[in-house]
Amino acid sequence: MKKKRIIATCKKGATIAKFNISPPLEISVSKTYSNVDQAADAPLVRQLFFLPFVKKVTLENSTLIVERFDILEWEEVIQEVAEQIEDYLIEGGEILNEIKYVAKVPVTVYAESTPNPLVMKFVANKKISDQAVSFENIETTTDAPLVKELFNFPFVKEVFIDENYISISKLETTSWDEVVMEIRAFIKSYLEEEKIILGPSFTLTAQNLNTINSNQPLNDTEQEIVKILEEYVKPAVASDGGNIIFDSYEDTYKRVKVVLQGACSGCPSSTFTLKNGIENILKEMLPGKVEMVEAVNG
């Protein structure tokens, strides 16, 4: 193994210093760490965070970029830091815990209009959630830090998250043309930084996803209704940035009640969709068992 040499550079008064590594490290990753907890997978970076003036570290194949707090100047410590990095590498210190590290796929997010003019769908090229979750206000965002930050935008009314997209409902006083790029950039940046989206309090079970009253056992007809909604209705609704969940079934009136989420909630065309789409499908596939479909939340 060749001996590593560190060449430190920094402009006078700058908060950022660069530590060029020669020969380069054998890694295929570029990642920024903002604290010692984020550096659990990077022992070299973790060592740097033990220095009290280190604020942020970016690890690349041939360079360490270190940002400092304003408690000293780089001129006072830059050579000591370079020697510490060099000694660490010479002694065979680990750079990353994983020997093979897959390069990150660049995050892309695009905005897509929905049938509901008040709702915009933001689609990512990576998985966002294992489940569909709806948030009506900031009080419901416990353990959902991404959604909580979205509610800090004054025009955000409701947020709906599904596997690879986020549907955002806005207030009527704001035009999407004014804010869509701001929201898209925020979501892209949040995903790139790999921050927590949904915390551990969100658990995934098939029944919880498909029915509102998940603690109630379903009879045979209700199970058939849920299966049809899952197989034939949900994919189409999801493409429009929304979701549908079974609420209840009244055998006396042959009536199915559902909950609409995301772009479907409050959408001007939702009544048409219920009557001419979902209701017709259930009538055809469950003759004599379903006569009408209603949304309990409009």
C-alpha positions in Angstrom: 0.0 0.0 0.0 1.4 3.4 -1.0 2.0 6.0 1.7 -0.7 8.6 1.6 0.3 12.3 1.4 -2.1 15.1 2.5 -1.8 18.6 0.9 -3.9 21.1 2.8 -5.2 24.3 1.1 -7.4 27.1 2.3 -8.0 30.7 1.3 -7.3 33.3 4.0 -10.4 33.8 6.2 -12.4 31.1 4.5 -14.4 28.6 6.5 -13.7 25.7 4.2 -10.3 23.9 3.9 -9.5 21.2 1.4 -7.2 18.2 2.2 -6.1 16.6 -1.1 -5.2 12.9 -0.7 -2.4 11.4 -2.9 -2.7 8.7 -4.1 -6.6 8.9 -4.1 -8.7 6.7 -1.8 -10.2 3.6 -3.4 -13.8 4.6 -2.9 -16.6 5.4 -5.3 -18.7 7.7 -3.1 -19.1 11.5 -2.5 -21.0 12.2 0.6 -21.4 15.1 3.0 -21.7 14.6 6.8 -23.2 17.3 9.1 -22.5 15.6 12.5 -20.8 12.7 14.1 -24.0 10.5 14.1 -24.2 10.7 10.3 -20.6 9.5 10.1 -21.3 6.1 11.6 -20.4 4.5 8.3 -17.2 6.6 7.9 -14.6 6.2 10.6 -12.2 8.7 9.1 -14.8 11.4 9.0 -15.9 10.4 12.5 -12.4 11.1 13.8 -12.6 14.6 12.4 -15.8 15.4 14.1 -14.0 14.8 17.4 -12.3 18.2 16.7 -14.5 20.8 18.4 -14.2 23.3 15.5 -15.3 20.9 12.7 -18.8 21.7 11.4 -19.2 19.7 8.2 -17.1 17.2 6.2 -17.4 16.0 2.6 -15.7 12.8 1.7 -14.6 12.3 -1.9 -12.1 9.9 -3.6 -9.2 12.3 -3.5 -10.3 15.1 -1.2 -11.7 15.8 2.2 -13.5 19.1 2.4 -13.9 20.4 5.9 -16.0 23.3 7.1 -15.2 24.9 10.4 -17.1 26.8 13.0 -16.2 30.5 13.6 -14.2 29.8 16.8 -10.8 29.9 15.2 -9.0 30.4 11.8 -7.8 27.6 9.6 -4.3 29.1 9.7 -4.1 28.0 13.4 -4.8 24.3 12.9 -4.8 23.3 9.2 -1.4 21.6 9.3 -2.2 19.7 12.5 -5.4 18.5 10.9 -3.5 17.4 7.7 -1.0 15.5 9.8 -3.8 13.8 11.8 -5.5 12.6 8.6 -2.1 11.5 7.2 -1.2 9.5 10.3 -4.7 7.9 10.4 -4.3 6.7 6.8 -0.7 5.5 7.3 -1.8 3.5 10.3 -4.4 1.7 8.2 -7.4 3.4 9.7 -10.8 2.5 8.0 -12.2 5.0 5.6 -15.7 3.4 5.2 -17.1 0.5 7.1 -18.3 -1.1 3.8 -15.6 -2.4 1.6 -17.8 -2.1 -1.5 -19.6 1.2 -1.6 -22.1 1.8 -4.4 -22.1 5.3 -5.8 -25.2 7.2 -5.1 -27.8 7.6 -7.9 -28.5 11.3 -8.5 -31.9 12.3 -7.1 -34.4 13.7 -9.5 -37.8 15.2 -8.6 -40.3 16.4 -11.1 -43.6 18.1 -10.6 -46.8 16.7 -12.2 -50.2 18.3 -12.3 -53.2 16.3 -11.0 -57.0 16.4 -11.8 -57.3 18.5 -8.6 -56.0 22.1 -9.4 -55.1 22.6 -5.8 -52.8 19.6 -5.6 -49.4 19.0 -7.3 -47.6 15.7 -7.4 -43.9 15.6 -6.8 -42.4 12.4 -8.2 -38.9 11.1 -7.2 -36.7 8.5 -8.7 -36.2 6.8 -5.4 -38.4 5.1 -2.8 -39.9 7.6 -0.3 -42.2 5.4 1.8 -43.3 1.8 2.3 -46.9 3.0 2.8 -49.4 5.6 1.9 -49.8 8.2 4.6 -51.9 11.4 4.7 -51.3 14.4 6.9 -54.0 17.1 7.3 -52.0 19.5 9.4 -48.7 20.0 11.2 -50.1 18.5 14.4 -50.2 15.1 12.7 -46.6 15.1 11.7 -45.1 13.5 14.8 -42.2 11.3 13.7 -42.5 12.6 10.1 -39.8 15.3 9.8 -40.0 15.8 6.0 -43.7 16.5 6.2 -43.3 18.8 9.2 -40.9 20.9 7.2 -43.3 21.0 4.3 -46.0 22.4 6.5 -43.6 25.3 7.3 -44.3 26.6 3.9 -47.3 29.0 4.5 -49.2 27.9 1.5 -49.2 24.1 2.2 -52.6 22.8 3.4 -52.2 19.0 3.3 -49.5 16.4 2.4 -49.9 12.9 1.2 -46.9 10.5 0.8 -46.8 7.3 -1.2 -44.1 5.0 -2.5 -42.2 7.4 -4.7 -44.2 10.6 -4.7 -45.5 13.4 -2.5 -48.9 15.1 -3.2 -49.2 18.6 -1.8 -52.4 20.4 -1.4 -52.1 24.2 -1.3 -54.2 27.1 -0.2 -56.3 28.9 -2.9 -54.5 32.2 -2.2 -51.3 30.9 -3.8 -50.6 30.0 -7.4 -48.6 26.9 -8.2 -46.6 28.9 -10.7 -45.2 30.9 -7.8 -44.1 28.1 -5.6 -43.7 24.8 -7.5 -40.0 25.2 -8.2 -39.3 26.1 -4.6 -41.1 23.0 -3.3 -39.4 20.7 -5.9 -36.0 22.1 -5.0 -36.7 21.6 -1.3 -37.8 17.9 -1.7 -34.8 17.2 -3.9 -32.4 18.6 -1.4 -34.0 16.8 1.5 -33.8 13.4 -0.3 -30.2 14.1 -1.4 -29.2 14.6 2.2 -30.8 11.2 3.1 -32.6 12.7 6.0 -35.4 10.7 7.8 -38.7 10.8 6.0 -40.9 8.7 8.3 -39.7 7.6 11.7 -40.1 4.2 13.4 -43.6 4.9 14.7 -45.0 4.3 11.2 -45.4 0.6 10.9 -46.4 -1.3 7.8 -49.2 -3.9 7.8 -51.3 -4.9 4.8 -54.5 -4.5 6.6 -53.7 -1.0 8.0 -52.9 0.1 4.5 -56.1 -1.1 2.9 -58.8 -0.4 5.5 -59.6 2.5 7.9 -61.0 0.2 10.6 -58.1 -2.2 10.6 -58.9 -3.6 14.0 -62.3 -4.8 12.8 -62.5 -8.2 11.1 -63.8 -8.1 7.5 -66.6 -10.3 6.3 -66.4 -12.1 2.9 -68.1 -9.3 1.0 -65.8 -6.6 2.6 -62.7 -8.7 1.8 -63.9 -8.9 -1.9 -64.4 -5.1 -2.0 -60.9 -4.4 -0.5 -59.3 -6.8 -3.0 -61.1 -5.1 -6.0 -60.1 -1.7 -4.8 -56.5 -2.8 -4.4 -56.2 -4.5 -7.8 -58.3 -2.3 -10.0 -58.8 1.1 -8.5 -55.7 2.0 -6.5 -53.2 1.9 -9.4 -55.3 4.4 -11.4 -55.9 6.6 -8.4 -52.2 6.6 -7.5 -51.3 7.8 -11.0 -53.3 10.9 -10.3 -51.5 11.5 -7.0 -54.1 10.1 -4.7 -55.2 7.0 -2.7 -58.4 5.2 -1.8 -59.0 3.2 1.4 -62.0 1.1 2.3 -64.0 2.5 5.2 -67.2 0.4 5.6 -69.9 -1.6 3.9 -73.6 -1.4 4.7 -75.3 -4.6 3.6 -78.8 -3.1 4.0 -78.3 -0.4 1.4 -75.5 -2.2 -0.5 -73.4 0.9 0.1 -69.6 1.1 0.2 -67.9 4.0 1.9 -64.3 4.9 1.1 -61.8 7.5 2.2 -60.1 9.6 -0.5 -56.5 10.8 0.1 -54.0 13.0 -1.6 -55.1 14.6 -4.9 -58.4 12.8 -4.8 -59.5 14.4 -1.5 -61.7 17.4 -2.3 -61.0 17.1 -6.1 -63.8 18.6 -8.2 -63.9 15.4 -10.4 -63.9 13.0 -7.5 -67.7 12.6 -7.6 -67.6 11.7 -11.3 -64.8 9.2 -10.6 -66.7 7.5 -7.8 -70.0 7.2 -9.7 -68.7 6.5 -13.2 -65.6 4.6 -12.3 -65.3 2.9 -8.9 -69.1 2.4 -8.4 -69.4 0.8 -11.9 -66.5 -1.5 -11.3 -67.8 -2.8 -7.9 -71.4 -3.2 -9.3 -70.1 -5.2 -12.2 -67.7 -7.4 -10.2 -70.0 -7.8 -7.2 -73.5 -8.0 -8.7 -76.3 -7.7 -6.2 -73.9 -6.7 -3.4 -73.0 -3.1 -4.3 -75.4 -0.4 -5.4 -73.6 2.8 -4.4 -70.2 4.2 -3.4 -69.7 7.2 -1.2 -66.6 9.1 0.0 -66.8 9.9 3.7 -64.4 12.9 3.2 -65.7 14.3 -0.1 
